[in-house]
């Protein structure tokens, strides 16, 4: 696999300050540039920007069944090393994150076996963090 270029992702949040604290203090992302409408973060080596957007009256949540669990769509996140996943998930449990899907091993014993967990940010954006013991299996069928 070629080296991975950092991605840029901009997401809407309805409470800029609450989400700023979440990404900075809960997920430990370094804060970069900001205005009163947006904040840049170093999201595990990638550029994540939270942009203020007024909360909509209705929000649509779609779930897809994966490995017997209801996975929110859309979602985003990063693939961590196995060791980093274990430390990060332990840190999130210590910080009392309300998981959508608690950390567990998905597709156990199958191609693509992975550790995964899901949770929401304060504006309802779904995040997934995962890890593979063998990175060469990330795209395995």
C-alpha positions as CSV (number, residue, x, y, z in Angstrom):
1,X,0.0,0.0,0.0
2,X,1.3,3.5,-0.9
3,X,1.6,6.0,1.9
4,X,-1.7,7.5,2.8
5,X,-2.2,11.2,2.2
6,X,-4.1,13.2,4.9
7,X,-7.7,13.7,4.2
8,X,-9.7,16.9,4.7
9,X,-13.2,16.6,6.1
10,X,-15.6,19.4,7.1
11,X,-18.7,18.5,9.2
12,X,-21.6,20.5,10.5
13,X,-22.0,21.1,14.2
14,X,-24.9,23.0,15.9
15,X,-22.9,23.9,19.1
16,X,-19.4,25.0,18.1
17,X,-18.0,25.4,21.6
18,X,-19.3,22.0,22.9
19,X,-17.9,20.2,19.9
20,X,-14.6,22.2,20.2
21,X,-14.2,20.8,23.7
22,X,-15.2,17.3,22.6
23,X,-12.7,17.1,19.8
24,X,-9.9,18.9,21.8
25,X,-10.4,17.5,25.3
26,X,-12.1,14.1,24.8
27,X,-10.5,12.9,21.6
28,X,-7.3,14.8,22.3
29,X,-7.1,16.4,18.8
30,X,-4.8,19.4,18.5
31,X,-6.7,22.6,17.6
32,X,-5.5,24.7,14.7
33,X,-7.0,27.8,13.1
34,X,-10.4,29.0,14.0
35,X,-13.0,31.7,13.6
36,X,-16.4,32.2,15.3
37,X,-17.9,29.9,12.6
38,X,-15.4,27.0,12.3
39,X,-12.4,25.2,14.0
40,X,-9.6,23.1,12.4
41,X,-8.3,20.0,14.2
42,X,-5.5,17.6,13.7
43,X,-7.7,14.5,13.6
44,X,-5.1,11.7,13.9
45,X,-3.0,13.2,11.2
46,X,-5.9,14.4,9.0
47,X,-7.6,17.8,8.8
48,X,-11.0,17.9,10.3
49,X,-13.0,21.1,10.4
50,X,-16.1,21.6,12.4
51,X,-18.4,24.2,10.9
52,X,-21.3,25.8,12.7
53,X,-24.7,25.0,11.2
54,X,-28.0,25.7,12.9
55,X,-29.7,22.6,14.3
56,X,-32.4,21.3,12.1
57,X,-35.8,20.5,13.5
58,X,-35.7,16.9,12.2
59,X,-32.6,14.8,11.8
60,X,-32.7,11.6,9.8
61,X,-30.8,8.7,11.2
62,X,-30.1,5.7,9.0
63,X,-28.8,2.4,10.4
64,X,-27.3,-0.6,8.5
65,X,-26.9,-4.0,10.1
66,X,-23.3,-5.1,10.2
67,X,-22.1,-8.1,12.1
68,X,-25.4,-8.1,14.0
69,X,-25.1,-4.5,15.1
70,X,-26.9,-1.3,14.0
71,X,-24.3,0.9,12.4
72,X,-25.1,4.6,11.8
73,X,-24.8,6.0,8.3
74,X,-23.0,8.3,7.6
75,X,-20.0,7.9,9.9
76,X,-16.3,8.6,9.8
77,X,-13.2,7.9,11.7
78,X,-9.7,6.4,11.4
79,X,-7.9,3.1,11.6
80,X,-5.6,3.0,14.5
81,X,-2.9,0.5,15.4
82,X,-4.1,-2.4,17.6
83,X,-2.3,-1.0,20.6
84,X,-3.5,2.6,20.0
85,X,-7.1,1.3,19.7
86,X,-6.8,-0.5,23.0
87,X,-5.4,2.6,24.8
88,X,-7.8,5.0,23.1
89,X,-10.9,2.9,23.8
90,X,-9.8,2.6,27.4
91,X,-9.3,6.4,27.6
92,X,-12.8,6.9,26.2
93,X,-14.4,4.5,28.7
94,X,-12.6,6.3,31.5
95,X,-14.0,9.6,30.1
96,X,-17.5,7.9,30.2
97,X,-18.2,8.2,26.4
98,X,-21.7,6.9,25.6
99,X,-20.9,4.3,22.9
100,X,-23.4,3.5,20.1
101,X,-21.4,0.2,19.8
102,X,-19.1,-0.6,22.6
103,X,-15.5,-1.6,21.6
104,X,-15.5,-5.2,20.4
105,X,-14.0,-7.6,17.8
106,X,-16.0,-7.7,14.6
107,X,-15.8,-10.6,12.1
108,X,-13.9,-12.7,14.6
109,X,-11.9,-15.4,12.9
110,X,-12.8,-14.1,9.4
111,X,-11.0,-12.1,6.8
112,X,-11.3,-8.5,7.8
113,X,-11.3,-9.3,11.6
114,X,-11.1,-5.9,13.4
115,X,-11.6,-4.1,16.6
116,X,-14.2,-1.4,16.3
117,X,-16.3,1.1,18.3
118,X,-18.9,3.8,17.5
119,X,-20.0,6.9,19.3
120,X,-21.5,10.4,18.5
121,X,-20.0,13.8,18.9
122,X,-22.2,16.4,20.7
123,X,-23.9,17.4,17.4
124,X,-24.8,13.8,16.5
125,X,-22.0,13.1,14.0
126,X,-21.2,9.4,14.2
127,X,-17.6,8.3,14.5
128,X,-16.1,4.9,14.1
129,X,-12.6,4.0,15.2
130,X,-11.2,0.6,14.3
131,X,-8.0,-1.4,14.2
132,X,-6.6,-4.5,12.3
133,X,-3.9,-6.6,13.8
134,X,-2.7,-7.0,10.2
135,X,-3.0,-3.8,8.1
136,X,-2.7,-5.9,4.9
137,X,-6.2,-7.2,5.7
138,X,-7.9,-3.7,5.6
139,X,-9.2,-4.3,2.0
140,X,-9.3,-8.1,2.1
141,X,-12.4,-9.8,0.7
